[in-house]
Amino acid sequence: MKKIILLTLLFLNFSYFCYSQDDRVRRAEEIQKAYLTKELELSPEELQKFWPVFTEYKGEVRKARIQNKGDVVAANKQVVNIQEKYQKKFNGVFSDPKKVSKVFQADQNFRDMLRKELDNRNKGSNNSNSNKPQKQNGKKS
């Protein structure tokens, strides 16, 4: 299951870096939406209720991280407070309390996957430069 999601993520992100920054963010959000819908096994009714609340939640988390950019501890404290606030809101969306906890875990898993993918891409672009022949004293080695 995770391999399929990862392959889908890789495939959909193939042209990710060809877009402008806004397009990249929008594309990442689309992929996250598909990932969370699948991971949380959202019903159509849950889907309609969930996304507006989740979008609001992500906006507050993003704002907290920007406001506390230099202070990781303060940012994390604020994010935990936001999660506690939205845990109550997500309880209104889902009848199963286990899904509420799964929201935060699935969100973290997605961010970890995305971070790992970006790291791999950065390593790949750095490695492609290191494969070029080096010149020493005007000669190729």
N, C-alpha and C positions, 0 to 999 in steps of 0.2 A: 504494500500500500504506500509506504513512504517512498519507495523507489519510483512508483508511478507519479506521485506528487512532485518529487524532485525532478524527474525527467520532464514533466509538464512545465515546471518552473524554469528549467533550463531552456526548453524549446521556446516557451513564450518570451523568455528574456533574451533570446538570440539577437534580436534587433533592438534590444533595450537601449544600448548605448548609441544608437543611431538617431534617437529622438532628442528633442530639447529637454532641458531639466524638468519643465512642467510635464511633458509627455512621459518622462521616466517615472516621475512620482505618481502620475495617474495610472500608469501601467503596473507599477508595484502595488498600488491600492487595488487594482482589478484582480491581480494574482492573489493578494491577501484575501480578498473577498471570496474567491473561489476556494482557497485553501481552508478558510474558517468555516465556510458553508459545509464543506465536505467533512472536516474534522469534528464539527459540532453536530453533524447530521441534522441540520435545520429543516424543519417542515416548512411548507410555504407560509403558514400563518406565523411561525416563529421568525422566519426570514423578514417578513414585513415589519414586525415589531423590533427585531434585533438591530438592523442596520442603522436606523436613526440614532438609537441609543449608543451603539458602538462608535459611530462617527463622532458623536459629541464627546464620548470618552477619549478617543484618540486625539481629538483637538485639545482637550484639557491636558493630557499627558504631554503632548508636543509643546504646548505653551509652558508647562512646568519645567521641562528639560531645557528650553531656550532661556527661560528666566534664570535658571540655576546652572548655566553652562559650565562655569568654572568650579562649581561645588557639587561633586557627585553625591555626597551624603545628603545635602539639602534637597537635591533633585529626587533622590530615591525616597526620602521621607515624604515629599510632596506627592510623588506617584503612588505611594502606599495609601495616603489619605484619599487620593482620587479613586483608587481601586475599592476602598471601603465604601465610599459614596456610591460608586457604580455597582457594587455588589448588590446593594439594595434595589437599584433600578433594574438590574438584570433578573433579580428574583421576580419582578413583575412581568418579565418577558417569558421566562421558562417555568414550567410546572415542576421540573426535576432540578433540585438544588445542586446535583452533581454537575449539571451543564454549566451552572454559574461559575463554579471553580474551574471548569474546563476552558471557559472563555479566556481567562488570564493565562493559563498554561499554553493554550493553542496560540495565543498572540505572541507569547515569549518564544515558543518553538519556531514560529514563522520568522520572527526577527532574527533568531539565531541562524536559521537556514539562509536567510537573505544575506546576513553578514558573512557567513562562511562562503557563500557563492561569490560575493564581491571580493573577498580576500583571495579566493582561488583565481578569479579573473585578473586581479592585480598581480598576483604571483606569475600568472601565465604571460602577461604583457612584459613583466620584468625579465622573465626567463628568455623570452624571444629576443630581447636585446642582448642578453649574455651569450647567446649562441652565435653571434656574429664574430667573425675572425677579428682578432686584436692586432693592431699594428705595433710593431716594436722596431724602433730605429728605421722607420720607413719601409719595413718588410712585413708581409703577412706571416702570421705564425700558424 
